[in-house]
Amino acid sequence: TKVDEGVKLAEQAGEALTAIVGGAKQVTTMIQSMSAAAEEQSAAAEQISHNIESINAVTSQSVEGANQAAAAAAQLSSKSEELQRLVGQFKLATTVGNAGKTDKSSGRQTKKTAAA
């Protein structure tokens, strides 16, 4: 009868609704899992970004230190050249081997000088 058919259709509709609710729960669970994974990825990306910033800071400090070392080396080289020029202005009349001997050209006693 028509009542039996209506009951049968209502049961089928109920079963379909139960399947739809079950599918919706699965979709909700999947969306929650995707959200949790996205949060984890975001936290990892933030940590990576922080680490890169730290590496950049250390690299900048290294570059600055290298520049300072290069400037110091250039200054040391310049001072060394200046010192060499200044020392080159001294003329040593005698060497240690001639200490205490008389200079034949002037007849004067030579002084003992220390050579570096």
N, CA, C and O of each residue as an XYZ file, in Angstrom:
464
protein
N       0.825     -1.182      0.000
C       0.000      0.000      0.000
C       0.871      1.249      0.000
O       2.098      1.224      0.093
N       0.123      2.343     -0.113
C       0.820      3.618     -0.180
C       1.455      3.972      1.164
O       2.497      4.627      1.200
N       0.868      3.564      2.215
C       1.425      3.826      3.545
C       2.729      3.057      3.707
O       3.716      3.591      4.214
N       2.726      1.803      3.275
C       3.948      0.999      3.355
C       5.066      1.611      2.505
O       6.228      1.641      2.909
N       4.687      2.094      1.325
C       5.677      2.730      0.464
C       6.209      4.004      1.125
O       7.405      4.287      1.059
N       5.327      4.766      1.757
C       5.739      5.996      2.451
C       6.676      5.691      3.607
O       7.649      6.412      3.827
N       6.386      4.624      4.350
C       7.241      4.213      5.474
C       8.604      3.786      4.942
O       9.644      4.128      5.505
N       8.575      3.037      3.852
C       9.828      2.556      3.255
C      10.666      3.744      2.777
O      11.877      3.774      2.994
N      10.033      4.715      2.134
C      10.751      5.903      1.656
C      11.289      6.721      2.831
O      12.392      7.264      2.765
N      10.511      6.805      3.892
C      10.958      7.541      5.081
C      12.175      6.860      5.707
O      13.105      7.533      6.153
N      12.169      5.525      5.741
C      13.322      4.787      6.282
C      14.557      5.021      5.424
O      15.656      5.215      5.944
N      14.372      5.000      4.099
C      15.501      5.247      3.186
C      16.024      6.678      3.361
O      17.233      6.910      3.350
N      15.115      7.620      3.521
C      15.530      9.009      3.735
C      16.302      9.138      5.047
O      17.289      9.871      5.122
N      15.858      8.437      6.064
C      16.550      8.441      7.362
C      17.955      7.871      7.238
O      18.914      8.417      7.783
N      18.058      6.753      6.506
C      19.369      6.139      6.301
C      20.282      7.096      5.525
O      21.468      7.216      5.832
N      19.720      7.773      4.518
C      20.509      8.722      3.731
C      20.971      9.883      4.604
O      22.114     10.328      4.506
N      20.068     10.370      5.462
C      20.445     11.467      6.368
C      21.536     11.021      7.348
O      22.457     11.780      7.651
N      21.419      9.785      7.837
C      22.449      9.251      8.734
C      23.803      9.193      8.017
O      24.829      9.536      8.605
N      23.811      8.763      6.756
C      25.046      8.708      5.967
C      25.602     10.117      5.739
O      26.813     10.329      5.790
N      24.707     11.075      5.486
C      25.143     12.465      5.267
C      25.771     13.030      6.540
O      26.811     13.685      6.479
N      25.148     12.780      7.686
C      25.692     13.255      8.967
C      27.058     12.621      9.220
O      27.986     13.304      9.653
N      27.187     11.331      8.955
C      28.487     10.652      9.120
C      29.547     11.258      8.209
O      30.685     11.462      8.631
N      29.181     11.546      6.962
C      30.121     12.171      6.020
C      30.508     13.569      6.469
O      31.663     13.975      6.333
N      29.536     14.309      7.008
C      29.820     15.661      7.501
C      30.792     15.620      8.674
O      31.668     16.476      8.797
N      30.628     14.608      9.542
C      31.554     14.461     10.677
C      32.972     14.165     10.179
O      33.945     14.699     10.712
N      33.084     13.313      9.158
C      34.401     13.003      8.586
C      35.039     14.257      7.987
O      36.232     14.505      8.167
N      34.228     15.048      7.272
C      34.745     16.288      6.672
C      35.206     17.243      7.776
O      36.255     17.874      7.652
N      34.429     17.350      8.849
C      34.796     18.215      9.974
C      36.123     17.763     10.587
O      36.988     18.587     10.884
N      36.278     16.451     10.773
C      37.527     15.904     11.326
C      38.708     16.221     10.406
O      39.781     16.597     10.878
N      38.511     16.069      9.094
C      39.579     16.376      8.136
C      39.951     17.855      8.182
O      41.133     18.199      8.157
N      38.956     18.725      8.249
C      39.214     20.171      8.302
C      39.975     20.533      9.577
O      40.881     21.367      9.546
N      39.608     19.904     10.701
C      40.321     20.156     11.953
C      41.772     19.693     11.852
O      42.671     20.370     12.351
N      42.010     18.554     11.217
C      43.375     18.043     11.031
C      44.177     18.990     10.139
O      45.345     19.270     10.412
N      43.543     19.478      9.076
C      44.224     20.406      8.173
C      44.562     21.711      8.896
O      45.634     22.280      8.691
N      43.652     22.176      9.735
C      43.878     23.400     10.499
C      45.053     23.232     11.467
O      45.901     24.117     11.584
N      45.095     22.091     12.157
C      46.191     21.823     13.091
C      47.522     21.740     12.345
O      48.531     22.262     12.819
N      47.529     21.091     11.188
C      48.760     20.989     10.386
C      49.198     22.363      9.902
O      50.393     22.659      9.893
N      48.252     23.207      9.499
C      48.587     24.564      9.044
C      49.186     25.382     10.180
O      50.115     26.160      9.961
N      48.663     25.215     11.390
C      49.211     25.923     12.562
C      50.639     25.463     12.849
O      51.507     26.282     13.150
N      50.880     24.163     12.758
C      52.230     23.636     12.968
C      53.190     24.176     11.920
O      54.314     24.564     12.242
N      52.752     24.203     10.671
C      53.595     24.725      9.594
C      53.879     26.207      9.804
O      54.994     26.667      9.557
N      52.896     26.942     10.251
C      53.071     28.368     10.510
C      54.097     28.586     11.617
O      54.958     29.460     11.506
N      54.008     27.794     12.683
C      54.976     27.902     13.780
C      56.379     27.546     13.298
O      57.349     28.210     13.665
N      56.491     26.511     12.484
C      57.800     26.113     11.946
C      58.357     27.203     11.033
O      59.549     27.503     11.084
N      57.506     27.794     10.200
C      57.951     28.866      9.304
C      58.412     30.079     10.105
O      59.385     30.735      9.734
N      57.724     30.377     11.195
C      58.128     31.490     12.057
C      59.491     31.213     12.694
O      60.328     32.111     12.782
N      59.714     29.992     13.133
C      61.002     29.620     13.722
C      62.112     29.713     12.680
O      63.204     30.197     12.977
N      61.842     29.257     11.476
C      62.830     29.345     10.392
C      63.163     30.806     10.109
O      64.329     31.162      9.939
N      62.142     31.641     10.060
C      62.345     33.071      9.823
C      63.216     33.683     10.918
O      64.120     34.469     10.635
N      62.939     33.321     12.156
C      63.745     33.818     13.285
C      65.197     33.357     13.157
O      66.122     34.133     13.398
N      65.395     32.098     12.779
C      66.753     31.567     12.619
C      67.489     32.278     11.488
O      68.682     32.556     11.604
N      66.792     32.571     10.409
C      67.414     33.288      9.294
C      67.820     34.692      9.727
O      68.890     35.172      9.354
N      66.969     35.356     10.515
C      67.311     36.680     11.031
C      68.562     36.601     11.904
O      69.427     37.474     11.832
N      68.659     35.562     12.723
C      69.845     35.384     13.570
C      71.088     35.165     12.717
O      72.142     35.734     13.000
N      70.973     34.352     11.683
C      72.100     34.102     10.785
C      72.516     35.401     10.103
O      73.708     35.684      9.979
N      71.535     36.194      9.658
C      71.854     37.478      9.023
C      72.581     38.407      9.987
O      73.519     39.099      9.592
N      72.155     38.429     11.251
C      72.811     39.282     12.245
C      74.257     38.838     12.461
O      75.159     39.674     12.516
N      74.483     37.536     12.584
C      75.841     37.019     12.774
C      76.692     37.307     11.543
O      77.863     37.667     11.665
N      76.109     37.151     10.360
C      76.840     37.441      9.117
C      77.229     38.910      9.062
O      78.350     39.242      8.679
N      76.313     39.787      9.440
C      76.612     41.220      9.447
C      77.741     41.538     10.424
O      78.626     42.338     10.123
N      77.701     40.909     11.589
C      78.770     41.114     12.571
C      80.099     40.593     12.034
O      81.141     41.211     12.255
N      80.072     39.471     11.335
C      81.298     38.915     10.764
C      81.873     39.848      9.705
O      83.082     40.073      9.651
N      80.998     40.385      8.868
C      81.443     41.328      7.828
C      82.045     42.561      8.479
O      83.096     43.044      8.058
N      81.371     43.072      9.513
C      81.882     44.246     10.213
C      83.242     43.952     10.838
O      84.157     44.771     10.759
N      83.369     42.794     11.451
C      84.657     42.403     12.048
C      85.750     42.265     10.994
O      86.888     42.679     11.215
N      85.404     41.684      9.854
C      86.385     41.537      8.771
C      86.802     42.902      8.239
O      87.977     43.122      7.944
N      85.849     43.815      8.116
C      86.176     45.166      7.661
C      87.086     45.878      8.658
O      88.029     46.566      8.267
N      86.800     45.711      9.935
C      87.651     46.317     10.960
C      89.054     45.715     10.933
O      90.046     46.430     11.075
N      89.130     44.403     10.750
C      90.440     43.740     10.683
C      91.209     44.222      9.454
O      92.419     44.438      9.531
N      90.530     44.392      8.334
C      91.190     44.875      7.123
C      91.682     46.302      7.324
O      92.789     46.644      6.907
N      90.862     47.140      7.964
C      91.274     48.521      8.233
C      92.469     48.546      9.179
O      93.398     49.331      8.985
N      92.452     47.698     10.193
C      93.573     47.634     11.134
C      94.834     47.149     10.431
O      95.922     47.662     10.692
N      94.703     46.173      9.548
C      95.862     45.664      8.808
C      96.436     46.746      7.899
O      97.654     46.889      7.788
N      95.554     47.509      7.248
C      96.023     48.590      6.379
C      96.732     49.656      7.200
O      97.771     50.174      6.790
N      96.173     49.983      8.355
C      96.800     50.985      9.225
C      98.138     50.477      9.750
O      99.108     51.232      9.812
N      98.194     49.212     10.127
C      99.444     48.627     10.600
C     100.493     48.634      9.492
O     101.662     48.919      9.749
N     100.093     48.331      8.287
C     101.014     48.359      7.151
C     101.539     49.761      6.923
O     102.731     49.953      6.683
N     100.651     50.741      6.996
C     101.045     52.137      6.810
C     102.022     52.568      7.896
O     103.031     53.212      7.609
N     101.722     52.213      9.146
C     102.625     52.570     10.259
C     103.958     51.850     10.116
O     105.006     52.413     10.435
N     103.927     50.627      9.646
C     105.160     49.869      9.446
C     106.031     50.545      8.383
O     107.243     50.682      8.548
N     105.386     50.963      7.289
C     106.132     51.659      6.236
C     106.705     52.975      6.749
O     107.837     53.333      6.420
N     105.920     53.701      7.561
C     106.396     54.961      8.121
C     107.571     54.718      9.060
O     108.559     55.451      9.025
N     107.465     53.696      9.893
C     108.560     53.364     10.808
C     109.804     52.972     10.027
O     110.911     53.383     10.375
N     109.630     52.183      8.978
C     110.767     51.777      8.158
C     111.430     53.000      7.527
O     112.657     53.076      7.461
N     110.622     53.959      7.062
C     111.159     55.186      6.469
C     111.934     55.984      7.509
O     113.018     56.496      7.230
N     111.362     56.087      8.729
C     112.030     56.842      9.786
C     113.340     56.191     10.212
O     114.345     56.878     10.392
N     113.334     54.884     10.371
C     114.558     54.163     10.755
C     115.597     54.275      9.643
O     116.796     54.331      9.914
N     115.140     54.308      8.403
C     116.058     54.426      7.268
C     116.793     55.750      7.236
O     117.814     55.872      6.559
N     116.292     56.748      7.959
C     116.953     58.055      7.993
C     118.216     58.024      8.852
O     119.097     58.868      8.684
N     118.311     57.078      9.754
C     119.496     56.988     10.599
C     120.635     56.358      9.806
O     120.461     55.337      9.141
N     121.777     56.974      9.889
C     122.968     56.421      9.239
C     123.896     55.968     10.339
O     124.317     56.771     11.172
N     124.211     54.725     10.351
C     125.087     54.170     11.375
C     126.530     54.327     10.920
O     126.918     53.840      9.858
N     127.321     55.018     11.741
C     128.713     55.276     11.398
C     129.544     54.019     11.530
O     130.489     53.808     10.771
N     129.198     53.194     12.482
C     129.976     51.979     12.704
C     129.051     50.823     12.953
O     127.852     51.003     13.167
N     129.602     49.649     12.925
C     128.836     48.451     13.258
C     129.376     47.889     14.540
O     130.401     48.369     15.026
N     128.750     46.915     15.101
C     129.180     46.311     16.355
C     130.581     45.731     16.210
O     131.350     45.754     17.171
N     130.927     45.225     15.063
C     132.251     44.638     14.842
C     133.378     45.659     14.933
O     134.517     45.273     15.194
N     133.108     46.930     14.730
C     134.123     47.988     14.791
C     134.119     48.711     16.124
O     134.792     49.733     16.249
N     133.411     48.243     17.105
C     133.291     48.920     18.389
C     134.656     49.064     19.042
O     135.437     48.114     19.099
N     134.936     50.283     19.541
C     136.174     50.533     20.267
C     137.369     50.807     19.368
O     138.461     51.036     19.887
N     137.221     50.795     18.066
C     138.328     51.064     17.155
C     138.308     52.532     16.760
O     137.296     53.214     16.926
N     139.400     53.002     16.250
C     139.516     54.392     15.838
C     139.105     54.510     14.388
O     139.502     53.712     13.539
N     138.288     55.537     14.120
C     137.876     55.821     12.758
C     139.070     56.435     12.045
O     139.543     57.496     12.453
N     139.571     55.797     10.990
C     140.786     56.227     10.310
C     140.626     57.585      9.632
O     141.590     58.347      9.550
N     139.442     57.895      9.152
C     139.287     59.162      8.440
C     139.258     60.353      9.383
O     139.713     61.429      8.993
N     138.743     60.221     10.614
C     138.660     61.364     11.520
C     139.625     61.247     12.680
O     139.915     62.249     13.332
N     140.124     60.073     12.956
C     141.028     59.864     14.069
C     140.312     59.815     15.402
O     140.956     59.820     16.450
N     139.010     59.768     15.380
C     138.261     59.725     16.640
C     137.937     58.286     17.022
O     137.842     57.390     16.183
N     137.775     58.113     18.316
C     137.379     56.797     18.863
C     135.920     56.555     18.466
O     135.082     57.440     18.642
N     135.606     55.380     17.936
C     134.216     55.060     17.573
C     133.490     54.516     18.777
O     134.092     53.896     19.654
N     132.191     54.753     18.816
C     131.358     54.243     19.918
C     130.719     52.943     19.499
O     130.474     52.694     18.319
N     130.460     52.139     20.471
C     129.784     50.862     20.223
C     128.298     51.152     19.991
O     127.642     51.768     20.831
N     127.776     50.707     18.856
C     126.345     50.904     18.558
C     125.686     49.564     18.458
O     126.287     48.589     18.005
N     124.469     49.517     18.875
C     123.714     48.258     18.831
C     122.901     48.219     17.537
O     122.192     49.167     17.202
N     123.018     47.135     16.840
C     122.221     46.954     15.616
C     121.032     46.076     15.947
O     121.159     45.139     16.735
N     119.872     46.362     15.360
C     118.670     45.591     15.651
C     118.667     44.297     14.909
O     117.725     43.515     15.035
